[in-house]
Amino acid sequence: MDNVERMKAGLLYDPTTNDVMDYQLSLLDKMVEYNNTLPREQEKRQKLIKEMFGAVGKGCYIEAPFHANWGGKHVFMGDYVYANFNLTIVDDANVYIGNNVMFAPGVIIATAGHPVNPTLREKGYQYNKEVHIGNNVWIGANATILPGVTIGDNSVIGAGAVVSRDIPANVVAMGVPCRVVREIGEHDKEYFFRNEKIDIPIE
């Protein structure tokens, strides 16, 4: 098994070997091109993200700059995903993002880790674990999602959270480490922010 195969299998591997580096570098040019587009070049941006990402649904919009170790090649997005400025995805393993997901500025999704064993770390070994984000999830500003995490449908992750464990569906979670603080419930059907009432029709 070569290092690219070990990487994709989630095993310890050496990310500095030629087979890994050649594969990675071949994917980064389009990301640089994307980040150098002008805001009015929307058609060009849409063309590039369809080439950059593993899969892109309809209506997805990624503000530049966007950063990814593999240029988004291992990122699979559903429909209507919106990412504000400086989304960073360490996409050494696959990242699966559902429909109608929103990322506030500065969010980091990391799939890569390094062993605690100092001898292995000194030799540069790493491993990668997939991240799964469900539908209708909102990730707050500067939140960090760590390797192997799953976030359930409809949940909200508070700004600055460090998500090191799975988060279930239909909850608000925040903090360091991120933890569930409450379920999404009846109050949220009537109020959009604290005690400010929703004043538009909801189907």
FENURWO-V710362 format. One record per residue. N is the residue number from 0. RES is the residue in one small letter. BURIAL is I if it has 9 or more other ideal C-beta (glycine too) atoms within 8 Angstrom, else O. Layout:
# FENURWO-V710362
{{N/RES/BURIAL} {N/RES/BURIAL}}
This chain:
# FENURWO-V710362
{{0/m/O} {1/d/O} {2/n/I} {3/v/I} {4/e/O} {5/r/I} {6/m/I} {7/k/O} {8/a/O} {9/g/O} {10/l/O} {11/l/O} {12/y/I} {13/d/I} {14/p/I} {15/t/O} {16/t/O} {17/n/O} {18/d/I} {19/v/I} {20/m/I} {21/d/O} {22/y/I} {23/q/I} {24/l/O} {25/s/O} {26/l/I} {27/l/I} {28/d/O} {29/k/I} {30/m/I} {31/v/O} {32/e/I} {33/y/I} {34/n/I} {35/n/O} {36/t/I} {37/l/O} {38/p/O} {39/r/O} {40/e/O} {41/q/O} {42/e/O} {43/k/O} {44/r/I} {45/q/O} {46/k/O} {47/l/I} {48/i/I} {49/k/O} {50/e/O} {51/m/I} {52/f/I} {53/g/O} {54/a/O} {55/v/O} {56/g/I} {57/k/O} {58/g/O} {59/c/I} {60/y/O} {61/i/I} {62/e/I} {63/a/I} {64/p/O} {65/f/I} {66/h/O} {67/a/I} {68/n/I} {69/w/I} {70/g/I} {71/g/I} {72/k/I} {73/h/I} {74/v/I} {75/f/I} {76/m/I} {77/g/I} {78/d/I} {79/y/I} {80/v/I} {81/y/I} {82/a/I} {83/n/I} {84/f/O} {85/n/I} {86/l/I} {87/t/I} {88/i/I} {89/v/I} {90/d/I} {91/d/I} {92/a/I} {93/n/I} {94/v/I} {95/y/I} {96/i/I} {97/g/I} {98/n/I} {99/n/I} {100/v/I} {101/m/I} {102/f/I} {103/a/I} {104/p/O} {105/g/I} {106/v/I} {107/i/I} {108/i/I} {109/a/I} {110/t/I} {111/a/I} {112/g/I} {113/h/O} {114/p/I} {115/v/O} {116/n/O} {117/p/O} {118/t/O} {119/l/I} {120/r/I} {121/e/O} {122/k/O} {123/g/O} {124/y/I} {125/q/I} {126/y/I} {127/n/I} {128/k/I} {129/e/I} {130/v/I} {131/h/I} {132/i/I} {133/g/I} {134/n/I} {135/n/I} {136/v/I} {137/w/I} {138/i/I} {139/g/I} {140/a/I} {141/n/I} {142/a/I} {143/t/I} {144/i/I} {145/l/I} {146/p/I} {147/g/O} {148/v/I} {149/t/I} {150/i/I} {151/g/I} {152/d/I} {153/n/I} {154/s/I} {155/v/I} {156/i/I} {157/g/I} {158/a/I} {159/g/I} {160/a/I} {161/v/I} {162/v/I} {163/s/O} {164/r/O} {165/d/O} {166/i/I} {167/p/O} {168/a/O} {169/n/I} {170/v/I} {171/v/I} {172/a/I} {173/m/I} {174/g/I} {175/v/O} {176/p/O} {177/c/I} {178/r/O} {179/v/I} {180/v/I} {181/r/O} {182/e/O} {183/i/I} {184/g/O} {185/e/O} {186/h/O} {187/d/O} {188/k/O} {189/e/O} {190/y/I} {191/f/O} {192/f/O} {193/r/O} {194/n/O} {195/e/O} {196/k/O} {197/i/O} {198/d/O} {199/i/O} {200/p/O} {201/i/O} {202/e/O}}
